[in-house]
Structure formats: C-alpha cells, structure tokens
Amino acid sequence: MNVSLTPELERLVNEKVESGLYQTASEVVREALRLLKERDQAREQLRADVQAGFDQLPRGEGRAYDRTSGRQLAEGIKARGRAARAKKS
C-alpha cells in the first residue's frame, strides 16, 4: 500500500522517528491508525449512549434538572472523568 502525505504530515512522521519514539515511519502510521480506531469506537459508543437516553424519554425514564442540579450533575461527571483519566496515566 502506498500512501501520500502532505509535506506537513510527512515532517510530523519524520520528527516522531527522529525523536526515537518510533523506529520506522510505518510504526508511526500504525499508531496513528490505532488511535483513530479508538476514537471512532469511542464516538460510536457516545452516539449509542445518547440514543439510549433519548429512547428513555418517551418511557418516562428521564429526569428533570434545574440549574443547580444540572451543575451538580456536570461536576460529578467531570470528577468521574478526571478520575478515569488519572487511572490511565
């Protein structure tokens, strides 16, 4: 397979190899494609989660939030996200 890169992307690949993080340009491209696949999967999961939420509304399974409870919900979500990100690091 042959792939054409813009000069900017080619420089990026070369910089990654020169940094010593990767042995070859192919390794850089494989890593990039792996990350793209992860991002696509995360996006699909988010879409499924949002759809599940919309599907709950007609069944009366939704919750009403006011400004205060909405902020509390958002802060809880942020805290869980930060904790999950800290675990990955």
C-alpha positions as CSV (number, residue, x, y, z in Angstrom):
1,M,0.0,0.0,0.0
2,N,1.3,3.4,-0.9
3,V,0.1,6.5,1.0
4,S,0.6,10.1,0.0
5,L,1.1,12.6,2.9
6,T,1.1,16.3,2.8
7,P,4.5,17.9,3.5
8,E,3.4,18.8,7.0
9,L,2.3,15.3,7.9
10,E,5.5,13.9,6.4
11,R,7.5,16.2,8.6
12,L,5.5,15.1,11.6
13,V,6.1,11.4,10.9
14,N,9.8,12.1,10.4
15,E,10.0,14.1,13.6
16,K,8.5,11.1,15.5
17,V,11.0,8.7,14.1
18,E,13.9,11.1,14.7
19,S,12.7,11.6,18.3
20,G,13.4,7.9,18.9
21,L,9.8,7.2,20.0
22,Y,9.3,5.1,16.8
23,Q,11.8,3.0,14.8
24,T,10.1,3.5,11.4
25,A,7.5,5.6,9.7
26,S,5.3,2.5,9.5
27,E,5.2,2.3,13.3
28,V,4.1,6.0,13.4
29,V,1.3,5.3,10.9
30,R,0.2,2.1,12.7
31,E,0.0,4.0,16.0
32,A,-2.0,6.8,14.3
33,L,-4.4,4.3,12.8
34,R,-4.8,2.5,16.2
35,L,-5.7,5.9,17.8
36,L,-8.1,6.7,15.0
37,K,-9.8,3.4,15.5
38,E,-10.1,4.0,19.3
39,R,-11.5,7.5,18.7
40,D,-14.1,6.1,16.2
41,Q,-15.1,3.4,18.7
42,A,-15.5,6.0,21.5
43,R,-17.6,8.2,19.2
44,E,-19.9,5.3,18.3
45,Q,-20.3,4.4,22.0
46,L,-21.2,8.0,22.8
47,R,-23.8,8.1,20.0
48,A,-25.3,4.8,21.3
49,D,-25.4,6.2,24.9
50,V,-27.0,9.4,23.7
51,Q,-29.6,7.4,21.7
52,A,-30.3,5.2,24.7
53,G,-31.0,8.4,26.7
54,F,-33.4,9.7,24.0
55,D,-35.1,6.3,23.9
56,Q,-35.7,6.5,27.7
57,L,-37.6,9.8,27.5
58,P,-40.9,8.5,26.0
59,R,-40.9,5.8,28.6
60,G,-40.8,8.4,31.4
61,E,-37.4,7.3,32.5
62,G,-35.8,10.8,32.1
63,R,-35.0,13.2,34.9
64,A,-35.7,16.9,35.1
65,Y,-32.8,19.1,36.1
66,D,-32.8,22.7,37.2
67,R,-29.7,25.0,37.1
68,T,-28.4,23.8,40.5
69,S,-29.0,20.1,40.0
70,G,-27.6,20.4,36.4
71,R,-24.4,21.9,37.7
72,Q,-24.1,19.2,40.4
73,L,-24.6,16.5,37.7
74,A,-22.0,18.1,35.5
75,E,-19.5,18.4,38.3
76,G,-20.0,14.7,39.2
77,I,-19.4,13.7,35.5
78,K,-16.3,15.8,35.4
79,A,-14.9,14.3,38.6
80,R,-15.5,10.8,37.3
81,G,-13.8,11.7,34.0
82,R,-10.8,13.1,35.8
83,A,-10.5,10.1,38.0
84,A,-10.7,7.8,35.0
85,R,-8.1,9.8,33.1
86,A,-5.8,9.8,36.2
87,K,-6.1,6.0,36.2
88,K,-4.9,5.8,32.6
89,S,-1.9,7.9,33.3
